[in-house]
Amino acid sequence: MNWAVSTEEQMQKLAAFPRTNPNPVLELAADGTMTYCNDAARRLAESFDAASPLEILPPETPALIADCLRTGENLINLQTQHRKRTLSWSFIPIVEGRVVHGYASDITERLELEAQLRHSVKMEAVGQLAAGVAHDFNNILTIIQGHADLISQLHGMPEEGGKSARQIASAADRASKLIKQLLMFSRKQVMQQRLFNLNDIVQNLLPMLRGLVGEQVILRFEGLADLPALCVDVGMMEQILVNLVLNARDAMPRGGRITLSTSQQVLEPVSSVLNPEARPGHFVCLKAADTGCGMEAQVLSHLFEPFFTTKGPGKGTGLGLATIYGIVKQHRGWIVVDSTVGEGSTFTLFFPVPAAQAKAAAPSSAPEQASTNATPELARGSEMILVVEDEPALRELVVSVLELCGYRTCQARNGVEALRVWEEHKEEIDLLLTDMVMPEGISGRQLAERLQAQDPGLKVIYTSGYSPGMAGKDIALLEGFNFLAKPYPPTRLASMVRDCLNGKLGPGAVKK
């Protein structure tokens, strides 16, 4: 064997490794001069408009090389910043040759992805925490609001005492609205639709919206008279308005004008040809027009994608418009956006008008004020009600309210105990009032399924501090139908129980 040739071939093969390596490789002498660099290192330097890889090395490289050769230890993953990019350097000393090999990689994209993942995990954890806190607070607020209402109805209560009790109830109601925002943030808030006039929702929110946009922005509202009522979730409509106005404000850093307006349109079948999301029918439109910077076509094509934003770091989550899109779709509507660079943008949201309008006038969405009048009388009855609630103080309050209204009650702290109580009183029980999320492995839905399998005529009302969506997608729950959202006042509890027993509400049966 020709050992000289074999050694030369081996050296050529070894030399090919750094030369053909797709990652930057350098060799540095003990005094810091560069004795070799591969093509990848040159390309990396060129991407920074640098004449040599030496210009993008860590500033303390000579000291690092000396330290590596002195100790004989590797220096791994030393990160440096260049023009908003992050480079990772590793220096490997070759003590015998008095040189150091340097290896570099651009880890900017990896770090960004890791940051996004951490943010996503953090937001999910915060969302779970928010949902749990909201649930506990809703139980507490129900107790506060309930006892305040009961106190205000006591005979012989001094006027000042009754006024204080009503103020407590009103404060609990305002607190419950804050809890709804937590639930919406954590995506645990289900739609709770009622008939509302969109003009009322906008008018009630205008003072807060004007405070959000500041003095540099003029905010106007032009509402169409005699606007048809919509079946909407008021909290979600308010979220849409806040997001639209904040988005418009951010498009006008030097100030400008935002115009909110409402209108109605009757669309013909030809409309769906021009817009695939459109469909024929009667619609109420909410329009938000600004005089901001406008958007290019490329931006418009990604506008409603989650996490897409044109704002700088730390100035936007990219979820505002995505949230609007999701809420509008939940309400069976769609959005049309018109925008011209330098002139502004207009968002038009279409919401379907219910086919069968309620005979009664649509209720106003104005915040309830503490009334100086006496609390309405509780609806009464004599039927037997099974109350299932794991929070002792809340269960005690519900039982007290129902018995005050003349009902007979039996109670259980969870589904397992409720099954035992049912066996003792099933011939008497007319209605099941159950929390949806309970310990011991039986949910409110599962409990209702078991009891209605034995008695199909059993009436059911579900209640929760979370949302009905947590009970499962195959259960029909609507506030005012067979779902009572916490917190609730005693009058609402009594009214829903009476309506359910009278057959005005659905039986709460689970869809098959």
C-alpha positions as CSV (number, residue, x, y, z in Angstrom):
1,M,0.0,0.0,0.0
2,N,1.2,3.5,-0.9
3,W,0.9,5.2,2.4
4,A,2.0,8.6,1.0
5,V,-0.8,8.6,-1.5
6,S,-3.3,7.4,1.0
7,T,-2.4,10.1,3.4
8,E,-2.6,12.8,0.7
9,E,-6.1,11.5,-0.3
10,Q,-7.2,11.6,3.3
11,M,-6.0,15.2,3.7
12,Q,-7.9,16.2,0.5
13,K,-11.0,14.6,1.9
14,L,-10.7,16.4,5.2
15,A,-10.0,19.7,3.4
16,A,-13.2,19.2,1.4
17,F,-15.3,19.2,4.6
18,P,-15.0,22.9,5.5
19,R,-14.8,23.9,1.8
20,T,-18.1,22.3,0.9
21,N,-19.8,22.9,4.3
22,P,-23.1,24.9,3.8
23,N,-22.5,26.6,7.1
24,P,-19.8,29.3,7.6
25,V,-16.4,27.9,8.7
26,L,-13.3,30.0,9.6
27,E,-9.8,29.4,10.8
28,L,-8.2,32.0,13.0
29,A,-4.6,32.3,14.1
30,A,-3.5,33.0,17.7
31,D,-3.2,36.7,16.9
32,G,-6.8,36.9,15.6
33,T,-5.9,37.0,11.9
34,M,-8.1,34.9,9.6
35,T,-6.1,32.1,7.8
36,Y,-9.1,30.5,6.1
37,C,-12.8,30.9,5.4
38,N,-15.2,29.0,3.2
39,D,-17.7,30.3,0.6
40,A,-20.5,30.1,3.1
41,A,-18.7,32.4,5.5
42,R,-18.1,34.9,2.6
43,R,-21.8,34.8,1.6
44,L,-22.8,35.4,5.2
45,A,-20.5,38.5,5.4
46,E,-21.9,39.7,2.1
47,S,-25.5,39.5,3.4
48,F,-24.4,42.1,6.0
49,D,-22.7,44.2,3.3
50,A,-19.4,43.3,5.0
51,A,-16.1,43.0,3.0
52,S,-14.8,40.1,5.1
53,P,-16.1,37.6,7.7
54,L,-13.8,39.4,10.1
55,E,-16.2,42.3,10.2
56,I,-19.1,40.2,11.6
57,L,-17.1,38.3,14.2
58,P,-17.7,39.1,17.9
59,P,-15.9,42.3,18.8
60,E,-13.9,40.5,21.5
61,T,-12.8,37.7,19.2
62,P,-8.9,38.1,19.7
63,A,-9.4,37.7,23.5
64,L,-11.7,34.7,23.0
65,I,-9.1,33.0,20.7
66,A,-6.3,33.6,23.2
67,D,-8.5,32.2,26.0
68,C,-9.5,29.1,24.0
69,L,-5.9,28.3,23.2
70,R,-4.8,28.9,26.8
71,T,-7.5,26.7,28.4
72,G,-8.0,24.3,25.5
73,E,-11.8,24.5,26.1
74,N,-14.5,25.0,23.5
75,L,-16.7,28.1,23.4
76,I,-20.1,27.1,22.2
77,N,-23.2,29.2,21.2
78,L,-21.9,32.7,21.6
79,Q,-24.7,34.9,20.3
80,T,-24.2,38.3,18.6
81,Q,-26.6,40.8,17.1
82,H,-26.1,42.3,13.6
83,R,-28.8,44.5,11.9
84,K,-31.6,42.8,13.9
85,R,-30.2,39.3,13.1
86,T,-28.7,36.9,15.5
87,L,-25.6,34.8,14.8
88,S,-24.5,31.9,16.9
89,W,-20.7,31.3,17.1
90,S,-18.7,28.3,18.3
91,F,-14.9,28.4,18.7
92,I,-12.9,25.1,18.8
93,P,-9.2,25.4,19.7
94,I,-6.7,23.3,17.9
95,V,-3.9,23.6,20.4
96,E,-1.3,21.7,18.5
97,G,-1.6,24.0,15.5
98,R,-2.1,27.2,17.6
99,V,-5.3,27.9,15.6
100,V,-9.0,28.1,16.4
101,H,-11.8,26.9,14.2
102,G,-14.8,29.1,14.1
103,Y,-18.3,28.0,13.1
104,A,-21.3,30.4,12.6
105,S,-25.1,30.0,12.0
106,D,-27.8,32.5,11.5
107,I,-30.4,31.6,14.2
108,T,-32.7,34.6,13.8
109,E,-35.6,32.6,12.4
110,R,-35.3,29.9,15.0
111,L,-35.3,32.4,17.8
112,E,-38.4,34.1,16.4
113,L,-40.2,30.8,16.2
114,E,-39.2,29.9,19.7
115,A,-40.4,33.3,20.9
116,Q,-43.7,32.8,19.1
117,L,-44.1,29.4,20.7
118,R,-43.3,30.7,24.2
119,H,-45.8,33.5,23.6
120,S,-48.5,31.1,22.4
121,V,-47.9,28.8,25.4
122,K,-48.0,31.8,27.8
123,M,-51.2,33.1,26.3
124,E,-52.8,29.7,26.5
125,A,-51.8,29.4,30.1
126,V,-53.1,32.9,30.9
127,G,-56.3,32.1,29.1
128,Q,-56.8,29.0,31.2
129,L,-56.1,31.0,34.3
130,A,-58.5,33.7,33.2
131,A,-61.3,31.1,32.6
132,G,-60.8,29.6,36.0
133,V,-60.7,32.9,37.8
134,A,-63.8,34.0,35.9
135,H,-65.7,30.8,36.9
136,D,-64.9,31.3,40.6
137,F,-65.8,35.0,40.5
138,N,-69.1,34.3,38.8
139,N,-70.0,32.0,41.6
140,I,-69.1,34.7,44.2
141,L,-70.9,37.4,42.3
142,T,-74.0,35.3,42.1
143,I,-74.0,34.9,45.9
144,I,-73.4,38.7,46.4
145,Q,-76.0,39.7,43.9
146,G,-78.5,37.2,45.1
147,H,-78.4,38.1,48.8
148,A,-78.4,41.8,47.9
149,D,-81.6,41.3,46.0
150,L,-83.2,39.3,48.8
151,I,-82.2,41.9,51.4
152,S,-83.8,44.7,49.2
153,Q,-87.1,42.7,49.3
154,L,-87.3,42.4,53.0
155,H,-90.5,43.9,54.4
156,G,-89.8,46.8,56.7
157,M,-86.4,47.5,55.2
158,P,-85.4,51.1,55.8
159,E,-85.1,53.1,52.5
160,E,-81.3,53.7,53.1
161,G,-80.8,49.9,53.6
162,G,-82.7,49.0,50.5
163,K,-80.8,51.6,48.5
164,S,-77.5,50.2,49.7
165,A,-78.6,46.6,48.8
166,R,-79.5,47.7,45.3
167,Q,-76.1,49.5,44.9
168,I,-74.4,46.2,45.9
169,A,-76.4,44.3,43.3
170,S,-75.6,46.9,40.6
171,A,-71.9,46.8,41.4
172,A,-72.0,43.0,41.1
173,D,-73.7,43.4,37.8
174,R,-70.9,45.7,36.6
175,A,-68.3,43.2,37.8
176,S,-69.9,40.5,35.9
177,K,-69.4,42.4,32.7
178,L,-65.6,42.5,33.4
179,I,-65.7,38.8,33.9
180,K,-67.3,38.4,30.5
181,Q,-64.2,40.1,29.0
182,L,-62.0,37.6,30.7
183,L,-64.0,34.7,29.3
184,M,-63.9,36.3,25.8
185,F,-60.1,36.6,26.1
186,S,-59.8,33.0,27.1
187,R,-62.2,31.9,24.3
188,K,-64.5,30.3,26.9
189,Q,-67.4,32.8,26.2
190,V,-70.2,31.4,24.1
191,M,-72.6,33.5,22.1
192,Q,-75.6,34.6,24.2
193,Q,-77.9,36.1,21.6
194,R,-80.9,38.3,22.1
195,L,-82.7,40.8,20.0
196,F,-81.0,44.2,20.2
197,N,-80.9,47.4,18.2
198,L,-77.4,47.9,16.8
199,N,-77.8,51.7,17.2
200,D,-78.3,51.3,20.9
201,I,-75.2,49.2,21.3
202,V,-73.0,51.8,19.4
203,Q,-74.6,54.7,21.3
204,N,-74.0,53.1,24.7
205,L,-70.3,52.5,23.8
206,L,-69.5,55.9,22.2
207,P,-68.2,57.6,25.4
208,M,-65.7,54.8,26.0
209,L,-64.7,54.7,22.3
210,R,-64.0,58.4,22.3
211,G,-61.8,58.0,25.3
212,L,-59.9,55.3,23.5
213,V,-59.1,57.3,20.4
214,G,-58.0,60.4,22.1
215,E,-58.3,64.1,21.3
216,Q,-56.5,63.9,17.9
217,V,-59.2,61.7,16.4
218,I,-62.8,62.8,15.7
219,L,-65.3,59.9,16.2
220,R,-68.7,60.3,14.7
221,F,-71.7,58.0,14.6
222,E,-74.5,58.1,12.0
223,G,-77.2,55.7,12.9
224,L,-80.1,54.8,10.6
225,A,-83.5,55.4,12.1
226,D,-85.9,52.5,12.4
227,L,-83.1,50.0,12.2
228,P,-84.3,46.4,12.4
229,A,-83.4,44.5,15.5
230,L,-80.6,41.8,15.3
231,C,-80.2,38.6,17.3
232,V,-76.7,39.2,18.6
233,D,-74.4,38.8,21.5
234,V,-74.0,42.3,22.9
235,G,-70.6,41.7,24.5
236,M,-69.2,40.4,21.2
237,M,-70.7,43.4,19.3
238,E,-68.9,45.7,21.8
239,Q,-65.7,43.8,21.2
240,I,-66.1,44.3,17.4
241,L,-66.6,48.1,17.9
242,V,-63.6,48.4,20.2
243,N,-61.3,46.5,17.8
244,L,-62.5,48.4,14.7
245,V,-62.0,51.8,16.4
246,L,-58.6,50.9,17.8
247,N,-57.5,49.6,14.4
248,A,-58.6,52.8,12.7
249,R,-56.9,54.9,15.4
250,D,-53.6,53.1,14.9
251,A,-53.9,53.8,11.1
252,M,-54.0,57.6,11.9
253,P,-50.9,58.3,14.1
254,R,-51.3,62.1,13.4
255,G,-55.0,62.1,14.0
256,G,-58.0,62.0,11.6
257,R,-61.7,61.1,11.5
258,I,-63.5,57.8,12.2
259,T,-67.1,57.5,11.1
260,L,-69.3,54.7,12.4
261,S,-72.6,54.2,10.7
262,T,-75.5,51.7,10.4
263,S,-77.7,50.9,7.4
264,Q,-79.8,48.1,6.1
265,Q,-79.6,46.3,2.7
266,V,-81.7,43.8,0.9
267,L,-79.4,41.8,-1.3
268,E,-80.4,39.9,-4.5
269,P,-79.0,36.6,-5.6
270,V,-76.6,38.4,-8.0
271,S,-74.7,39.7,-4.9
272,S,-73.2,36.3,-4.3
273,V,-71.6,36.4,-7.7
274,L,-69.7,39.5,-6.9
275,N,-68.8,38.3,-3.4
276,P,-68.7,34.6,-2.6
277,E,-69.4,35.2,1.1
278,A,-72.5,37.2,0.3
279,R,-76.0,35.7,0.1
280,P,-79.5,37.1,-0.7
281,G,-81.6,38.4,2.1
282,H,-82.2,41.3,4.5
283,F,-79.1,42.6,6.4
284,V,-78.1,45.3,8.8
285,C,-74.7,46.8,8.0
286,L,-72.2,48.3,10.5
287,K,-69.6,50.5,8.7
288,A,-66.4,51.9,10.1
289,A,-64.6,54.4,7.8
290,D,-61.3,56.1,8.7
291,T,-59.0,58.7,7.0
292,G,-55.9,56.8,7.8
293,C,-52.9,55.5,5.7
294,G,-54.9,52.8,3.9
295,M,-53.6,49.4,2.9
296,E,-52.0,47.8,-0.2
297,A,-53.4,44.8,-1.9
298,Q,-50.8,42.5,-0.4
299,V,-51.8,43.6,3.1
300,L,-55.5,43.2,2.3
301,S,-55.0,39.6,1.2
302,H,-53.7,38.7,4.7
303,L,-55.8,41.1,6.8
304,F,-57.9,38.6,8.8
305,E,-55.2,36.0,9.4
306,P,-54.4,35.4,13.0
307,F,-51.2,37.1,14.2
308,F,-50.8,39.0,10.9
309,T,-49.9,42.6,11.7
310,T,-48.2,45.6,10.0
311,K,-47.4,47.2,13.4
312,G,-44.0,47.2,14.9
313,P,-42.8,44.8,17.7
314,G,-44.8,45.1,20.9
315,K,-47.5,47.3,19.2
316,G,-50.0,44.7,18.1
317,T,-50.9,41.0,18.5
318,G,-52.4,40.5,15.1
319,L,-55.6,39.2,16.7
320,G,-57.8,42.3,16.6
321,L,-59.2,41.9,13.1
322,A,-59.0,38.1,13.3
323,T,-61.3,38.3,16.4
324,I,-63.7,40.6,14.4
325,Y,-63.8,38.1,11.6
326,G,-64.5,35.2,13.9
327,I,-67.3,37.0,15.7
328,V,-69.0,38.1,12.4
329,K,-68.8,34.6,11.1
330,Q,-70.4,33.3,14.3
331,H,-73.2,35.6,13.7
332,R,-73.6,34.3,10.1
333,G,-72.3,37.5,8.5
334,W,-69.4,38.6,6.5
335,I,-67.0,41.6,6.0
336,V,-66.2,43.8,3.0
337,V,-63.1,46.0,3.1
338,D,-62.3,48.9,0.8
339,S,-59.0,50.6,1.2
340,T,-56.9,53.1,-0.8
341,V,-53.3,53.9,0.2
342,G,-53.0,57.4,1.6
343,E,-56.8,57.9,1.7
344,G,-58.2,55.5,4.3
345,S,-60.1,52.3,4.8
346,T,-63.7,51.3,5.2
347,F,-64.9,48.1,6.9
348,T,-68.5,47.1,6.2
349,L,-69.9,44.3,8.4
350,F,-73.1,42.5,7.3
351,F,-75.4,40.9,9.8
352,P,-78.6,38.9,8.9
353,V,-81.9,40.2,10.1
354,P,-83.9,37.4,11.8
355,A,-86.6,36.1,9.5
356,A,-89.2,36.1,12.2
357,Q,-89.0,39.4,14.2
358,A,-90.1,39.3,17.8
359,K,-93.5,40.9,18.4
360,A,-92.2,42.9,21.3
361,A,-89.8,45.7,20.8
362,A,-86.1,44.9,21.0
363,P,-84.7,45.4,24.5
364,S,-82.1,48.1,24.9
365,S,-78.5,47.2,25.6
366,A,-78.0,50.1,28.0
367,P,-76.3,49.1,31.2
368,E,-78.8,48.5,34.0
369,Q,-78.8,51.3,36.5
370,A,-79.5,50.9,40.2
371,S,-83.2,51.5,40.5
372,T,-84.7,53.4,43.4
373,N,-87.9,51.4,43.0
374,A,-88.6,48.1,44.8
375,T,-87.2,44.9,43.2
376,P,-89.8,43.1,41.1
377,E,-91.7,40.3,42.8
378,L,-90.3,36.8,42.4
379,A,-92.3,34.4,40.1
380,R,-93.8,31.7,42.3
381,G,-94.8,28.0,42.1
382,S,-95.2,24.8,44.1
383,E,-93.3,22.1,42.0
384,M,-90.4,20.0,43.2
385,I,-86.9,21.1,41.9
386,L,-83.7,19.2,42.2
387,V,-80.8,21.7,42.7
388,V,-77.3,20.3,41.8
389,E,-74.5,22.8,42.7
390,D,-71.0,22.1,44.1
391,E,-70.5,25.5,45.6
392,P,-72.2,25.2,49.1
393,A,-73.0,28.9,49.6
394,L,-74.4,29.2,46.1
395,R,-76.5,26.1,46.5
396,E,-77.9,27.4,49.8
397,L,-78.8,30.7,48.1
398,V,-80.6,29.0,45.2
399,V,-82.5,26.7,47.5
400,S,-83.5,29.7,49.7
401,V,-84.8,31.7,46.7
402,L,-86.8,28.8,45.3
403,E,-88.3,27.9,48.6
404,L,-89.1,31.7,49.1
405,C,-91.0,31.4,45.8
406,G,-93.0,28.4,47.2
407,Y,-91.2,25.6,45.5
408,R,-90.2,22.3,47.2
409,T,-86.6,21.5,46.8
410,C,-84.1,18.7,47.1
411,Q,-80.4,19.3,46.6
412,A,-77.1,17.6,45.8
413,R,-73.5,18.8,45.6
414,N,-72.5,16.7,42.5
415,G,-73.8,14.3,39.9
416,V,-73.1,11.2,41.9
417,E,-75.1,12.5,44.9
418,A,-77.8,13.8,42.6
419,L,-78.4,10.2,41.2
420,R,-79.0,9.0,44.8
421,V,-81.4,11.9,45.5
422,W,-83.2,11.2,42.3
423,E,-83.9,7.6,43.3
424,E,-85.6,8.8,46.5
425,H,-87.7,11.6,44.9
426,K,-88.0,10.8,41.2
427,E,-91.7,10.6,41.3
428,E,-91.9,14.1,42.7
429,I,-89.2,16.0,40.8
430,D,-90.4,18.3,38.0
431,L,-87.3,20.2,37.1
432,L,-83.5,19.7,37.3
433,L,-81.4,22.8,37.9
434,T,-77.8,21.8,37.5
435,D,-74.4,23.3,37.2
436,M,-72.7,22.0,34.0
437,V,-69.1,21.5,35.3
438,M,-68.9,19.5,38.5
439,P,-66.5,17.2,40.3
440,E,-66.9,13.4,40.8
441,G,-66.9,12.6,37.1
442,I,-70.5,13.4,36.1
443,S,-71.2,16.6,34.3
444,G,-74.5,18.4,34.3
445,R,-75.1,17.2,30.7
446,Q,-74.4,13.6,31.6
447,L,-76.7,13.9,34.7
448,A,-79.5,15.3,32.6
449,E,-79.1,12.5,30.0
450,R,-79.4,9.8,32.7
451,L,-82.5,11.4,34.4
452,Q,-84.3,12.2,31.1
453,A,-83.7,8.6,30.0
454,Q,-85.9,7.6,32.9
455,D,-88.3,10.6,32.6
456,P,-88.3,12.2,29.1
457,G,-90.7,14.9,30.4
458,L,-88.2,16.2,33.0
459,K,-87.5,19.9,32.6
460,V,-83.8,20.9,32.7
461,I,-82.0,24.3,33.2
462,Y,-78.2,24.4,33.0
463,T,-76.2,27.0,34.8
464,S,-72.5,27.8,34.7
465,G,-69.8,30.4,35.4
466,Y,-68.0,29.2,32.3
467,S,-70.0,28.9,29.2
468,P,-72.5,26.4,27.8
469,G,-69.9,25.5,25.1
470,M,-67.9,23.5,27.7
471,A,-70.7,21.0,28.0
472,G,-70.1,19.7,24.5
473,K,-70.9,20.7,20.9
474,D,-74.0,18.4,20.6
475,I,-76.0,20.1,23.3
476,A,-78.4,23.0,22.5
477,L,-77.9,25.8,25.0
478,L,-79.1,29.3,24.7
479,E,-79.3,32.0,27.4
480,G,-83.0,32.6,28.1
481,F,-83.8,29.2,26.6
482,N,-82.3,26.5,28.9
483,F,-79.1,28.1,30.0
484,L,-78.8,30.5,33.0
485,A,-75.4,32.2,33.0
486,K,-73.8,33.1,36.3
487,P,-74.0,35.6,37.9
488,Y,-77.8,36.0,37.9
489,P,-80.3,37.8,40.2
490,P,-83.0,35.9,42.1
491,T,-85.7,37.5,39.9
492,R,-84.1,36.0,36.8
493,L,-83.7,32.6,38.4
494,A,-87.3,32.6,39.5
495,S,-88.6,33.8,36.1
496,M,-86.7,31.2,34.1
497,V,-87.8,28.3,36.4
498,R,-91.4,29.4,36.1
499,D,-91.2,29.8,32.3
500,C,-89.5,26.4,32.0
501,L,-92.1,24.7,34.1
502,N,-94.9,26.4,32.1
503,G,-93.5,25.1,28.9
504,K,-92.4,28.4,27.6
505,L,-88.8,27.2,27.4
506,G,-87.4,24.1,25.8
507,P,-87.1,21.0,28.0
508,G,-83.3,21.2,27.8
509,A,-83.1,17.8,26.0
510,V,-79.8,16.8,24.5
511,K,-79.7,16.6,20.8
512,K,-79.4,13.0,19.4
